[in-house]
Amino acid sequence: MKRNRKALTILLVVAMVLGVVPGGLIAIAGDYIKVLVPPTIVYDYVYHTFVDGLTWVSKDGLTGLVDTMGNIVVPLEYSAVEFFSDGLAAVSKDGKWGYVDRSGNVVIPLSFTSAADFSEGLAAVGSSEHDGKCGYIDTAGNVVIPFEYDWAFNFKNGYAQVRNDRDYYYIDKTGRVQPYDFMNQYSSGYMLVRIGSWEDGLYGLLGSESQVLLPVEYDYIDWYDTDGLFIVQKNGLFGVVRLTSG
């Protein structure tokens, strides 16, 4: 039965995308399949999964977002739509990007050459007035970090990687350049940092508030388990350290 249900689901999705079946979304509960979108609406494309209760749909080359009941959340009037982050979704029309809220209202005007998802309250955007350079705005559309980067990535644990020419480096939320050549957050919340190259650089470890937990003096550091154990190497010798909170 599960195999038959899976096969039927695939056939329905394909039929809906092609417009054979008048509808675009389905719900599966047990062995029952229900068409959610009213039969008067047929989309050219429906994304294969939902993200936070929403999915992409498109018709006649325009894209929007609908919820699991088929209600239109972001109208189909954009060339591109991203999913929501920090309550806002990036949208694009006529080559310009901006942001809409969950009511589909434009809350940050479409005036940017590029727009990333919000992360930790900030989003990287590009500006044509600054030769396409990237900076960061807050959820109110205020410029927080000036447009001075060739490329900018999302903030993670208070830091973001940026690029100018071929140089990559890290900044904090004030735009201040960090002294590290590499930063990577473990799932436990610790931040691995490195000064120097991959071949001969030294590693350290930061906490959630950027406090130095292990100084940058180790040849190797690796997360061992969720109890705060880390394998470290220094001067050719290995050891294990335990980080405790408080």
N, C-alpha and C positions, 0 to 999 in steps of 0.2 A: 504493500500500500504506500509506504514512504517513497519507493522508487517511482510508482505511478504518479504520486502527488508532485514529486520533483519534476518529472517529465511534463506534466500538465502545466505546472508553473512556468517552465521555460517556454512552452508553446504559447501560453497566454501573453507573456512579456514580449516575445517576438511579434505576436500578432498585434499587440497594442502599439508597439513602436512603428510597425508598418501601417497602422491605421485600419487593420482588418477588423479588430474588435473596437467598438466605440467606447474608449476609456483609456486611462493611462496608468492607473495605480491599482494594486491588488493587496489584500491582506490575507494571511494564511493562519488559520486557527484549527489545529487538529487536522482533519481531512477535508476541511471546508475552505473554499477559496471565494473571496468576495471582491468584486470590483468596487473601489472606493470613489473614483472620480465619476461625476455625473456623466451619463452616456452622450450628452450633447457636446462634451469637450473631448477632443482628440489631439494629442501632442505628437509631434514628429519624433521626439526623443524623451525618454524618461531614464534618469540615472538608476543604476541597479540596486542602490541601497539608500537608507536614510541616515542622516547625521544630525543628532540632536532633534529628531522628529521632523526633519526637513529633507527634501531632495530636489535636485535640479530637474526642470522640464524645459522644453524648447519647442517653438513653433515658428515657422517661416523665418528661421535664422535668429530669432530673439529668445532670450533665456530669462527664467525667473525661478522662484522657489515656491513649493507647495508643501503643506503639512500632510500628516498621515490620513487625514480625512479629505484630502483633495482641495482644501481651501488655499487660495493663492495668498502667499505671505509677501513675496516680492513680485510685482507685476512683470509680465513677459514683455519688457521693453528695453532690455539691455543686451549688449553683445557678449558680456561676461558677468557672472555673479559668483562671488565666493560665499562660503558658509559663514555663519555668525561667530564672532569672537568678541568678548567683552561687550556683547549686546549690539554690535554693529557688523554689517556685512559690506565688503567692498564691491562696488558695481562699476561697470564701464559702459560708456556710450560715446560714439563719435570720437573714439581715441582718447577720451578723458576718463579719469577715475575719481570716485568719491565714495561716500558711505551712506547706507540707509539703516533705519532702525527696524525693529521687528513688526512695526505697522506698515512697513514699506515706504515710509517717508524719508526723503533725502535730508539728512541732518548735517552732513559735511559735503559742500558743493563738489560737483564733478569738475575739478580744476587741476588734477594731477596727471602726470604722464605714467605713473605706476602707483600701485597701492597694495600693501601687504596686509595680512591679518593683524589685528591688535594682539599684543602680548604684554602682559604686565602693565596695561594701561597706555602703551605706546605702540604706534605703527610706523613703519618705514614707508615714505612716499617720495615720489620724484616730482621735480618742479621744472616746467619748461622755462620759467623765468630765470632759472639758475642753470641753464644749459643741461637740463636733465639730471642734475645732481640730486642725491637723496638726502633726506633729513628725517626727523621724527616729529609726529604730531600726537597730541593727546586726544581723548574721546570727544572733546569739545571742538576739535579742529585747530587748536592753538599750536604753533610751532614751538616745540620744546628744545630740539637740537637742530641747529641750522643745516641748510642744504649745502653740504660740502663733501659728500662721499660719492664715489662712482657706483658703489653698491652698498646696501645695508641689509642686515639680517635681523630676525626677531630677537627681542630681549629674552634672556633665560637666566633666572636667579640673579637679576640685577645687571647683567652684562650683555652686550651685543657685539657680534663681529662685524666689522666694516672693511671696505676695500677702497684704496685709492691707487690708481695705476695698477701695479702688480703686487702691491704691498697690502697684506691683511693685518689687522690689529684689532684690539678690543677697547670698547669704551663703556663707561657706566652711564647712568641715566642723566647725568649732567653734561655728557659729552667728553668727560675727562678721559684721556688715553691711559690705558692700564699698562703696567710694565711687563705683561706676560705675552709670550709668543703663541701660546695655546691655552685654551680654557675649555673644560668639558665637565658637565654636571652628571654625577652618578644619580641613579634612581633614588638613592638614599638621601639626596640633597647635598652631599658633599661636592665640592668643586675641585677637580684636578687641574693644576696649572703647571706650565712649563716655561722656563726662560732658556732660550737657545734653540738649536735645531733638533730635529728628530734624532739625529745620530749622536750628538754629544751634549744635548741640553740636560738641565737638572729640573726635577719635579718637586712640587709641594702640594699642600692641600688646604683649601679654604672651607669655612663653615657657612651656614646659611646667612649670617650677617657679615660675610666677607672677612671674618676674623681668621688669622693664620693659625691653622691647627697643626700643620707640619711645615716647617720652613722649606724653602726651595733649595734643597741640598742633596736630594736623592737621585740616583741614576734610574730608578724604576719604582713606581707605586702602582699597586693594583688592588681593587676592592675585593675582599675575601668573602664576607657574608654580611647579613643585615645587623649583626651585633656590634658593628663598628670596628671589625677587624680588617687590617690592611697589610698586604705583603709589601715590604720595602727592600730596596737594594742600595747599598752604599759601599764604595771601595771594593767591589767584587763580592761582598758578603750579603746574605739575605737574612731578614728577620721579620717578625710580625709585631705590629703595634695595635693597641686597642684604644679607640677614641670614645670617651665617655662624655655624656652631657652633664652640665652643671658642675 
